[in-house]
Amino acid sequence: MTSIQKLSVQHLRSHDVFTIEFSPEVTIITGPNGSGKTSLLEAIYVSLQGSSFKGSDSDLLKRDTPWWRIDISFDDKPNRVVKFDPEKTTSRKQFSIDSKTTARIPAKLKYPVVLFEPEDLRLLHGSPARRRQFIDRFISQLNPLYGPALRKYERSLKQRNNLLKNAQVSNDELFAWNISLAEHGSFIIEQRIAFIEQINQNLGRLYQEIAGTHDDISIHYSHTFVGDIKQKLINELHTHLERDRYLGNTSVGPHRHDVIFQINNSPALSVASRGEARTIVLALKFLEVDIITQLIDKQPIILLDDVFSELDANRQQLLTSQLKGHQIIITSATSHAGTHLRHVDLS
């Protein structure tokens, strides 16, 4: 099992210079709000996945400092260095891994991470954008083609939206971007549907084991597609063209889709209690760990960002016991007793 041994950051958010060593099992980082706990998890995420889960590269830069840098070392892999220099016109961020420097982490060198944030516990009652982000972040770790497809789709969407704001733009100019959106969008939809089907194979069973009930839990994609998804997207973009011109943005496509949870065949958004919603999310997170482990054959690093404060004692115990065997790095306002636990206080 790969584990992180040490992390050093410079000029990263609230940190000027900071170094932390980790237990191969459980490390808990405590401290008041604003002390930089989450920033350390961000640094790990950037080092392993290539980007932050909270903001842009510039957002990570400590105020009035010229650059930021992350150094991370492992027990069985080459050390990594990530540098960001906003003064550079190209390749502002660079990754140095095993004496090779690149602007992005190659897919084969990304290491799986399962991140659990307080907002995840509000996944069912949060915005569709949050649920799309959950799905997209997960699939990106399983399929190296998914992240690039998302970025290409977002660039095409931005171009089309900019053109829609121009009253003089022709339908032919827009059609070229319709094709691009449909090409990348159909791949995104196919992957989302396949992933959701995979989750459904075990979500209900795992929920019942956690909750001790016989409730039926399932997850569904908000749109049904039969046949040629690409052609259907092209048709939808054409049908809604005048509406899109009026609105100045693209009203159809995977950027508008949602993920629907059901409990006993009723919308969980309407009928699930707070405890039931949180148990569904716990089941999802455990499945995320299991699916990544099975498909990639690597034990993901587990990052728990201040989620203990949102869970009762039983769910806290369930979370740590279910994830045993992985390296777990926790941020929390208070310390938690446990064996093989390293405690770092940022107060």
QUIQUIMO-V401533 format. One record per backbone hydrogen bond with DSSP energy under -0.5 kcal/mol. CO is the residue of the C=O (numbers start at 0). NH is the residue of the N-H. If there is no record, write none. Layout:
CO/NH
CO/NH
This chain:
2/74
4/21
5/72
6/19
7/70
8/17
9/68
10/12
10/61
11/14
14/11
15/10
17/8
19/6
24/327
25/341
26/329
27/29
27/343
28/331
29/345
31/34
35/39
36/39
36/40
37/41
38/42
39/43
40/44
41/45
42/46
43/47
44/48
44/49
45/49
47/110
55/59
56/59
57/60
59/12
61/64
65/85
67/83
68/9
69/81
70/7
71/79
72/4
72/5
76/73
78/97
79/71
80/95
81/69
82/93
83/67
84/87
91/84
93/82
94/96
94/101
95/80
96/99
99/96
101/94
103/105
105/108
105/109
106/109
111/300
112/114
113/302
115/304
116/119
116/120
117/120
118/121
119/122
121/125
126/129
126/130
127/131
128/132
129/133
130/134
131/135
132/136
133/137
134/138
135/139
136/140
137/140
137/141
138/141
138/142
142/145
142/146
143/147
144/148
145/149
146/150
147/151
148/152
149/153
150/154
151/155
152/156
153/157
154/158
155/159
156/160
157/161
158/162
159/163
160/164
162/165
164/166
165/168
169/173
170/174
171/175
172/176
173/177
174/178
175/179
176/180
177/181
178/182
179/183
180/184
181/185
182/186
183/187
184/188
185/189
186/190
187/191
188/192
189/193
190/194
191/195
192/196
193/197
194/198
195/199
196/200
197/200
198/201
198/202
201/205
202/206
203/207
204/208
205/209
206/210
207/211
207/212
214/216
215/263
217/261
219/259
226/228
227/231
228/232
229/233
230/234
231/235
232/236
233/237
234/238
235/239
237/240
239/243
240/244
241/245
242/246
243/247
243/248
248/250
252/255
253/256
257/221
259/219
260/267
260/268
261/217
262/265
265/262
266/269
266/270
267/271
272/276
273/277
274/278
275/279
276/280
277/281
278/282
279/283
280/284
281/285
282/286
283/287
284/288
285/289
286/290
287/291
288/292
289/293
290/294
291/295
291/296
291/297
292/296
297/299
300/113
300/302
301/303
301/328
302/115
302/304
303/305
303/330
304/117
306/309
307/310
311/315
312/316
313/317
314/318
315/319
316/320
317/321
318/322
320/323
322/325
325/327
326/301
327/26
328/303
329/28
330/305
331/30
337/340
339/25
339/341
341/27
343/29
343/345
